Structures are given as C-alpha cells and as structure tokens.
Amino acid sequence: MTTRFDAIVIGTGQAGPALAARLSTASMRVAVIERKYFGGTCVNTGCIPTKTLVASAYAAYLARRAAEYGVTIGGTIGVDMKQVKARKDEIAGHSNKGVEGWMRGLKNGTVYHGHARFEGPRTVRVNDEILEAEKVFINVGGRALVPPMPGLEQVPFLTNSSMMEVDFLPEHLVIVGGSYIGLEFGQMYRRFGSNVTIVEKAPRLIAHEDEDISVAIQEILEKEGIRIRLNAECITARRAGEGIVVGLDCADASREVEGSHLLLAVGRVPNTDDLGLDKAGVETDSAGYIKVDEQLRTNVPGIWALGDCNRRGAFTHTSYNDYEIVAANLLDNDPRKVSDRILAYALFVDPPLGRAGMTEAQVRTSGRKALVGTRPMSRVSRAVEKGETQGFMKVIVDAETKLILGAAILGVTGDEVVHVLLDVMYAKAPYTTVSRAMHIHPTVSELLPTLLQDLRPLQ
Ligand SMILES: Cc1cc2nc3c(=O)[nH]c(=O)nc-3n(C[C@H](O)[C@H](O)[C@H](O)COP(=O)(O)OP(=O)(O)OC[C@H]3O[C@@H](n4cnc5c(N)ncnc54)[C@H](O)[C@@H]3O)c2cc1C
C-alpha cells in the first residue's frame, strides 16, 4: 500500500526535525523517518554527550588543582566512571526523548521508525511501507570512518558511538586521529585517569588550523601527560594479549604504541551508501556526499539534502542553518543561501578554541594585505584571576576594507568570545566597531578592543 504525503523527511539529525515542524505548521502532511536514535549524532553520540563528558573531566581536573585556589579536599580525587556515564546518559537521553516527543506530537506528521530507501525520485520505502511525496528532504548525517588499516580486522576498536557505552576507565587509550574528536576524547580520558596516546599521521595536530594553534594545543595536552606521536604515515594494528599495539611506521617495527584500548577518530563518512540514491537519480561526489546547490537542492527537482551528508558543513550549527536556508526559500520567499554563512566552529578541549572565518594561512594564500593582532591569555586579567592562562587570541583584519577576516581564540571561554567577532563579521562592519567599543571588566572579551587597537602588518 502506498501512503501519500506532501513531504518526506529522512533522518532526524539537526535539520530534519525543525524542518518537519515548519512544514507541518504550514499545513503540509509530513512523514518523518528515523532508523535509530531520534536527534541523530549530535544528541546521541556527538556534541551533547561529549560535552557532558568534557564537563565531568573538567570537574576532575579542577578538583585536582583545588589546592592552587586555596581549596582543601580531603583524600585523593576519584572518578566514578559509571556515574560519569549515567550523567551523560541522562542529559543526552533527555534531548533524545525531547526530539522523539516533538516529532510524534506534530499536528500533520507521521513518524516511521525504520531504514528509509528510495525506490524512485518521489517514492521511499520504510520497513514494508511505501511512501510518496512531491518533496523529499534527506538529513541522514554520517558515521565514523573505519579506515582500511592493516590488522584492524583482528583488533577490537572503539568509535565515537561505542565510546558512549564505556563505563570503565581504560588503562591506556590509544587514539588514532589527532583532530577534533580525537583530541576531545584524549583530554577527557586523561583527566578521568587513563594513560592516553594520540597517534596522528600528519606532522602536526589539527593540521588545517594555523601552525601556532596546533603547537599551542599540543603543548597544552602534553602538559597534562598525553603522549602525542606525529608523522605516523603507515598505521597498523595488532593484538597483544588483552591489549592492542598500534604500529606507526610500516618500515620501522620499533615505532609502535602498546595500549589497552583503541579508539578510531579519523574522520566521518556520509550515510548515503544504503539510501537507494541511484533509484532516485540523486548525484553524489566520489566520497558519497550528496551534491547540492546554494539552496541545498540536489540535481533531482523536489529532493533536498541537508546537514553533514551534503559536505557543506560538518557541524550541528551548519546542519541547523541548512534547515533555515531551505525553510526560508520554500516557505518565506527569502532567498537565503549557503554562501551567506561564515565558517565558525569550536574545538572543545580545555581551554577551548573558538574559530571564525579564515585562518592566517588562508589569508596569506589569498595574497591580500592584512593586519594581525595577537595576545597571550596570560595577559588577560580574567584568565589570570581564574587561574586559566593557557592559549592566545589572534584576529586578522583586511588592511584595506578594515573588515575582520578571521579569528582564533584559544583560551578560557574562547568558544563564546569568538562570537563578538563573528557577529561583527556578519554585520560587515569594520574592526573599529569593536576596537572603539567599551566592554565589561573583567571579562575575556574586554581585551578584544585592546588587541584590535594594536594591529601590525601581516608579514
Ligand atoms: C564525537 C562527536 C562530537 C561532535 N561534537 C560537535 C560539537 O561539539 N559541535 C558541533 O557543532 N558538531 C559536533 N559534531 C558534529 C555533529 O554531531 C553533526 O555535524 C550534527 O549531528 C549534524 O548532523 P546531521 O544533521 O547531518 O545528521 P545526524 O545528526 O548525523 O543525524 C542523521 C540521522 O539520520 C538517521 N538516518 C541515517 N540514514 C537513515 C536512513 N536511511 N533512514 C532513516 N534514518 C536514517 C540517523 O540514524 C541519524 O539519526 C560532533 C560529532 C561527533 C561524532
């Protein structure tokens, strides 16, 4: 039997639910299909649980430093991993239930729990049912990449998803991948009490950030006792008793790391391989990401792709912004487009890195004349008062237009402070808007005007 709708939403990540709600409010009959956990990656295995765990790790870290603040804690600091996981489950579970309840409560909505597959450009099968609609929105997200690493098939390994079930302290966690996910898990587990080694193929961590950022973050992590092994160009894995061994160099067997558990954090792949896209005629790139235009339309009229699966972003906020773009074009006669947005994200190690716009390397490559301002967090009074002085701020400005081109705020509350600059960038206002502003004392943001009053040419 075929059931007809006005719209079908496949996947309940960060774009699908909000879009389904908007469509339903616009009196469209909407089918929402989710194959696993409502809320997708961010809610269940990504942002929310990891930032909840990061908060537990921070509490342990600060408790160990209590004496520095004149605070006495009797006895040693312990971490109850079952309780840490229970807190994470409670917070993530609340969001997951919230999304499910929201979708099931939609006035014109019908929820299907099962794997969706296209049977044609307007036809989707879920379980034994066939659904049809003039409009189909794909929000299927991605999953952890499991690379073709020699030996991996004989070795137990964890990914960001299976890490969510860990309620014990790994003795020595070896993490392959020195980018966002690997670094967040690495610092978190070190603070819980594990030995941690991060193995990275590139010559530096988070290699697409500027080198000064990579170096500063490496120093921050190493200071906490995390071991970092770079230039691991040929990574292998094998079992060693109860544990694992990760080889770093196929030509030199002595370069290896032995640990108790292995976490793979080497990237993501889109969930598009089992979606029947070929039956709908939807084009993908060579890595399986769905090709879209500026309004997130695929090559097939009536089919849109939103979120991580379209390669136009890899964050919760980019996915949600995708929803806003599609809804604005479809329902509000507002021609918003992907290129309206400015790249912005954070790395939630402690202290966090808040990033907006271009890196220094990108500005240099662009060849434009630029000015740069930097300031170590050790010269930010609020950071000193808080006893959290690691990191630095860097802002780059176009020398001719005076527009802010990019910023990196690595330091306490850097993930929040960067928004001061981001909003000025959206306003297309000159940097003098900030440099002449009076900010509140004592805050980290109060040093942004000072920093911008002291720009020098980018050599
Ligand atoms: C460890 C980790 C930490 C992260 N931390 C952050 C962070 O701090 N900040 C941030 O901005 N981003 C973070 N991200 C990225 C963020 O989680 C994603 O960018 C975000 O979830 C957007 O994803 P999405 O909307 O594309 O889809 P997803 O959230 O991936 O959801 C897709 C949904 O579609 C469902 N689905 C897939 N295929 C089908 C099918 N065929 N039929 C039916 N349903 C299907 C899936 O089950 C899933 O529920 C993190 C990611 C990870 C892995």
The ligand as an SDF file (V2000), in Angstrom:
LIG
                    3D

 53 58  0  0  0  0  0  0  0  0999 V2000
   32.0790   12.8410   18.7390 C   0  0  0  0  0  0  0  0  0  0  0  0
   31.4420   13.9830   18.0080 C   0  0  0  0  0  0  0  0  0  0  0  0
   31.3820   15.2150   18.6140 C   0  0  0  0  0  0  0  0  0  0  0  0
   30.8020   16.2820   17.9380 C   0  0  0  0  0  0  0  0  0  0  0  0
   30.7780   17.4910   18.5470 N   0  0  0  0  0  0  0  0  0  0  0  0
   30.2380   18.5530   17.9090 C   0  0  0  0  0  0  0  0  0  0  0  0
   30.1820   19.8150   18.5310 C   0  0  0  0  0  0  0  0  0  0  0  0
   30.6040   19.9770   19.6740 O   0  0  0  0  0  0  0  0  0  0  0  0
   29.6040   20.8440   17.8540 N   0  0  0  0  0  0  0  0  0  0  0  0
   29.1050   20.6790   16.5920 C   0  0  0  0  0  0  0  0  0  0  0  0
   28.6130   21.6500   16.0150 O   0  0  0  0  0  0  0  0  0  0  0  0
   29.1510   19.4850   15.9660 N   0  0  0  0  0  0  0  0  0  0  0  0
   29.7080   18.4190   16.6000 C   0  0  0  0  0  0  0  0  0  0  0  0
   29.7170   17.2020   15.9740 N   0  0  0  0  0  0  0  0  0  0  0  0
   29.1330   17.0710   14.6240 C   0  0  0  0  0  0  0  0  0  0  0  0
   27.5970   16.9870   14.7360 C   0  0  0  0  0  0  0  0  0  0  0  0
   27.2340   15.9290   15.5690 O   0  0  0  0  0  0  0  0  0  0  0  0
   26.9510   16.8210   13.3460 C   0  0  0  0  0  0  0  0  0  0  0  0
   27.5040   17.7480   12.4640 O   0  0  0  0  0  0  0  0  0  0  0  0
   25.4460   17.0580   13.5240 C   0  0  0  0  0  0  0  0  0  0  0  0
   24.8910   15.9980   14.2660 O   0  0  0  0  0  0  0  0  0  0  0  0
   24.7020   17.2720   12.2270 C   0  0  0  0  0  0  0  0  0  0  0  0
   24.3680   16.0910   11.6600 O   0  0  0  0  0  0  0  0  0  0  0  0
   23.1680   15.8980   10.6230 P   0  0  0  0  0  0  0  0  0  0  0  0
   22.0390   16.8110   10.9130 O   0  0  0  0  0  0  0  0  0  0  0  0
   23.7680   15.9550    9.2960 O   0  0  0  0  0  0  0  0  0  0  0  0
   22.7180   14.4100   10.8990 O   0  0  0  0  0  0  0  0  0  0  0  0
   22.9280   13.4050   12.1150 P   0  0  0  0  0  0  0  0  0  0  0  0
   22.8980   14.1400   13.4150 O   0  0  0  0  0  0  0  0  0  0  0  0
   24.1210   12.5680   11.8470 O   0  0  0  0  0  0  0  0  0  0  0  0
   21.6110   12.5570   12.0460 O   0  0  0  0  0  0  0  0  0  0  0  0
   21.2720   11.7850   10.9360 C   0  0  0  0  0  0  0  0  0  0  0  0
   20.1230   10.8800   11.3320 C   0  0  0  0  0  0  0  0  0  0  0  0
   19.6650   10.1890   10.1780 O   0  0  0  0  0  0  0  0  0  0  0  0
   19.3940    8.8480   10.5320 C   0  0  0  0  0  0  0  0  0  0  0  0
   19.4870    8.0520    9.3010 N   0  0  0  0  0  0  0  0  0  0  0  0
   20.5930    7.8160    8.5520 C   0  0  0  0  0  0  0  0  0  0  0  0
   20.2910    7.0840    7.4660 N   0  0  0  0  0  0  0  0  0  0  0  0
   18.9620    6.8530    7.5420 C   0  0  0  0  0  0  0  0  0  0  0  0
   18.0470    6.1350    6.7190 C   0  0  0  0  0  0  0  0  0  0  0  0
   18.4270    5.5420    5.5920 N   0  0  0  0  0  0  0  0  0  0  0  0
   16.7510    6.0590    7.1160 N   0  0  0  0  0  0  0  0  0  0  0  0
   16.3210    6.6780    8.2460 C   0  0  0  0  0  0  0  0  0  0  0  0
   17.1450    7.3690    9.0520 N   0  0  0  0  0  0  0  0  0  0  0  0
   18.4360    7.4440    8.6980 C   0  0  0  0  0  0  0  0  0  0  0  0
   20.4460    8.5140   11.5530 C   0  0  0  0  0  0  0  0  0  0  0  0
   20.0530    7.4150   12.3570 O   0  0  0  0  0  0  0  0  0  0  0  0
   20.5270    9.8150   12.3370 C   0  0  0  0  0  0  0  0  0  0  0  0
   19.6220    9.8080   13.4190 O   0  0  0  0  0  0  0  0  0  0  0  0
   30.2780   16.1060   16.6310 C   0  0  0  0  0  0  0  0  0  0  0  0
   30.3150   14.8470   16.0210 C   0  0  0  0  0  0  0  0  0  0  0  0
   30.8930   13.8000   16.7030 C   0  0  0  0  0  0  0  0  0  0  0  0
   30.9250   12.4550   16.0380 C   0  0  0  0  0  0  0  0  0  0  0  0
  1  2  1  0
  2  3  1  0
  2 52  2  0
  3  4  2  0
  4  5  1  0
  4 50  1  0
  5  6  2  0
  6  7  1  0
  6 13  1  0
  7  8  2  0
  7  9  1  0
  9 10  1  0
 10 11  2  0
 10 12  1  0
 12 13  2  0
 13 14  1  0
 14 15  1  0
 14 50  1  0
 15 16  1  0
 16 17  1  0
 16 18  1  0
 18 19  1  0
 18 20  1  0
 20 21  1  0
 20 22  1  0
 22 23  1  0
 23 24  1  0
 24 25  2  0
 24 26  1  0
 24 27  1  0
 27 28  1  0
 28 29  2  0
 28 30  1  0
 28 31  1  0
 31 32  1  0
 32 33  1  0
 33 34  1  0
 33 48  1  0
 34 35  1  0
 35 36  1  0
 35 46  1  0
 36 37  1  0
 36 45  1  0
 37 38  2  0
 38 39  1  0
 39 40  1  0
 39 45  2  0
 40 41  1  0
 40 42  2  0
 42 43  1  0
 43 44  2  0
 44 45  1  0
 46 47  1  0
 46 48  1  0
 48 49  1  0
 50 51  2  0
 51 52  1  0
 52 53  1  0
M  END
$$$$
